Amino acid sequence: DEGDEEHPDEPVDPHFWLDPMRLADVGDALADELSALDPDGSPTYTANAADLRADLEELDAAFAAGLATCDSRALVTSHTAFGYLAHRYALEQVGIAGLSPDVEPTAAELAEVSAFVADNDVTTIFYETLVSPDVAETVASETGATTAVLDPLEGLVPDDSTSDYLTVMDDNLASLTDGLGCQ
């Protein structure tokens, strides 16, 4: 994306991969680029991209179905890393902090988010795997909400044979459906 026209001074959210269909488009573009550089490998690149797209379309369908009917559409997060996911599935992301998880929110920002949580009957505040849950727990304790984990996939390591994009996103879907009261 070229940026937010309504807020041109804010940084662009780099977390595009949290929208499975955007990631599928990247896979297709990468296959095209690799094919141009290595025409002999083109059938392999094209087939791999097609397999990836099929997996991501299945994941997208699971998210769309799982998040179709929820008690809440308000996705309150410790920081605003989930904008693409929220947009894709018609959720309203409200971040306690902005795009940088290292920036502590001000007292006024905490009060504003706490008021939003109370006014909108939000029951779950989501925090990330690589970030301290302290800020999310503060808002949760002030509002009677609980906390749950959403993984932005920034901590995956090649040596981890138990987690990959699809398993982490499946875990995220389970966390969202539970936290948002989806049927």
C-alpha distance (Angstrom), angle and dihedral (degrees) to the residues before:
residue distance angle dihedral
D1 . . .
E2 3.76 . .
G3 3.78 96.0 .
D4 3.73 140.5 -84.7
E5 3.80 110.9 -56.5
E6 3.81 91.5 -163.2
H7 3.83 92.7 52.1
P8 3.82 106.8 26.8
D9 3.83 93.9 165.7
E10 3.81 93.6 58.1
P11 3.80 119.8 91.0
V12 3.79 118.5 -103.3
D13 3.79 113.9 -105.5
P14 3.83 106.4 -111.4
H15 3.84 95.0 -165.7
F16 3.83 96.1 97.9
W17 3.83 91.5 137.4
L18 3.81 90.6 72.7
D19 3.82 86.7 76.0
P20 3.82 102.9 71.1
M21 3.79 93.9 -154.0
R22 3.80 92.8 53.5
L23 3.80 87.8 51.9
A24 3.82 89.8 49.9
D25 3.81 88.9 54.6
V26 3.80 89.7 51.5
G27 3.81 89.5 51.5
D28 3.80 90.5 52.7
A29 3.81 92.3 47.6
L30 3.80 91.3 48.1
A31 3.81 90.9 50.9
D32 3.81 89.2 51.3
E33 3.81 92.2 50.0
L34 3.80 93.3 46.4
S35 3.79 90.6 47.1
A36 3.80 90.2 53.7
L37 3.81 90.5 51.4
D38 3.81 95.4 41.2
P39 3.82 111.4 24.7
D40 3.82 92.1 176.7
G41 3.81 89.8 60.5
S42 3.78 93.8 46.6
P43 3.82 96.5 103.4
T44 3.80 90.5 53.8
Y45 3.81 93.9 46.3
T46 3.79 91.5 47.4
A47 3.81 93.4 47.5
N48 3.82 92.1 47.6
A49 3.79 91.4 49.6
A50 3.81 90.2 49.4
D51 3.82 90.6 50.8
L52 3.79 90.6 48.3
R53 3.80 91.3 48.9
A54 3.81 91.0 50.6
D55 3.81 91.0 51.7
L56 3.80 91.7 46.9
E57 3.81 93.1 46.9
E58 3.82 88.1 53.4
L59 3.82 90.2 49.3
D60 3.80 90.7 47.5
A61 3.79 90.7 51.9
A62 3.82 90.4 50.1
F63 3.82 91.0 51.1
A64 3.81 92.4 46.0
A65 3.81 91.8 50.2
G66 3.80 95.0 40.6
L67 3.80 94.0 49.4
A68 3.80 97.4 38.0
T69 3.80 97.1 96.9
C70 3.79 114.5 29.5
D71 3.78 133.7 152.4
S72 3.79 88.3 -129.2
R73 3.80 135.0 29.0
A74 3.83 91.2 -171.1
L75 3.79 112.1 110.0
V76 3.81 105.6 -167.8
T77 3.80 109.8 -169.9
S78 3.78 136.0 179.2
H79 3.81 87.6 -119.4
T80 3.77 134.2 1.7
A81 3.80 100.3 -97.6
F82 3.80 94.8 122.6
G83 3.81 102.3 64.3
Y84 3.80 96.4 116.9
L85 3.80 91.7 47.8
A86 3.80 91.2 46.6
H87 3.80 92.4 49.1
R88 3.81 93.5 47.3
Y89 3.81 93.1 53.6
A90 3.82 99.8 34.6
L91 3.80 96.3 -108.0
E92 3.79 124.2 145.1
Q93 3.79 109.2 -127.4
V94 3.80 115.5 -152.0
G95 3.77 113.7 -177.7
I96 3.76 125.4 -156.0
A97 3.82 86.5 -152.7
G98 3.80 130.4 16.9
L99 3.80 127.8 -107.0
S100 3.78 94.7 -55.9
P101 3.80 111.6 77.1
D102 3.80 89.7 -161.7
V103 3.81 95.1 65.0
E104 3.78 113.4 93.8
P105 3.81 114.2 -136.8
T106 3.77 118.2 -119.2
A107 3.79 122.1 -114.1
A108 3.81 88.1 -105.5
E109 3.81 91.7 53.5
L110 3.81 91.0 48.9
A111 3.80 90.1 50.1
E112 3.82 91.5 48.1
V113 3.81 93.3 51.1
S114 3.82 91.4 43.9
A115 3.81 89.2 53.3
F116 3.81 90.4 49.1
V117 3.82 90.4 50.3
A118 3.81 91.8 50.2
D119 3.81 95.3 42.8
N120 3.81 93.0 48.9
D121 3.81 99.4 40.7
V122 3.80 91.6 -119.6
T123 3.79 109.3 179.6
T124 3.82 101.7 -175.6
I125 3.80 133.8 47.7
F126 3.80 112.6 -161.5
Y127 3.80 124.2 -145.2
E128 3.78 131.5 -179.6
T129 3.76 131.9 -105.0
L130 3.81 95.0 -120.5
V131 3.80 97.4 43.2
S132 3.77 130.3 74.7
P133 3.81 111.0 -100.3
D134 3.84 91.3 -141.6
V135 3.81 97.0 105.6
A136 3.81 93.1 45.0
E137 3.80 90.3 46.9
T138 3.80 90.5 50.6
V139 3.81 92.4 55.2
A140 3.81 90.8 42.4
S141 3.80 93.4 51.8
E142 3.81 91.8 47.7
T143 3.80 93.0 50.7
G144 3.79 104.4 32.4
A145 3.80 92.3 -112.1
T146 3.79 126.0 134.4
T147 3.80 128.2 -128.7
A148 3.79 131.0 -122.1
V149 3.79 136.4 177.4
L150 3.80 126.9 -106.8
D151 3.78 116.6 -176.9
P152 3.83 117.7 -143.2
L153 3.83 88.6 -164.0
E154 3.78 93.2 -121.5
G155 3.79 92.8 120.9
L156 3.80 100.5 55.9
V157 3.78 112.3 125.6
P158 3.81 127.3 -162.1
D159 3.83 92.3 -122.0
D160 3.82 93.6 59.5
S161 3.79 105.3 99.5
T162 3.81 93.5 176.3
S163 3.80 99.3 60.0
D164 3.75 133.0 50.5
Y165 3.79 135.0 153.1
L166 3.79 94.5 -79.6
T167 3.81 96.8 47.3
V168 3.80 92.7 46.2
M169 3.80 91.5 48.2
D170 3.82 89.7 48.6
D171 3.82 87.7 53.6
N172 3.82 89.5 48.5
L173 3.80 90.3 52.1
A174 3.80 91.2 51.1
S175 3.80 90.4 49.4
L176 3.82 91.7 48.5
T177 3.80 95.9 46.7
D178 3.78 90.7 49.7
G179 3.82 95.7 42.6
L180 3.80 95.8 44.7
G181 3.80 95.0 42.9
C182 3.78 96.3 -117.3
Q183 3.81 120.8 178.4
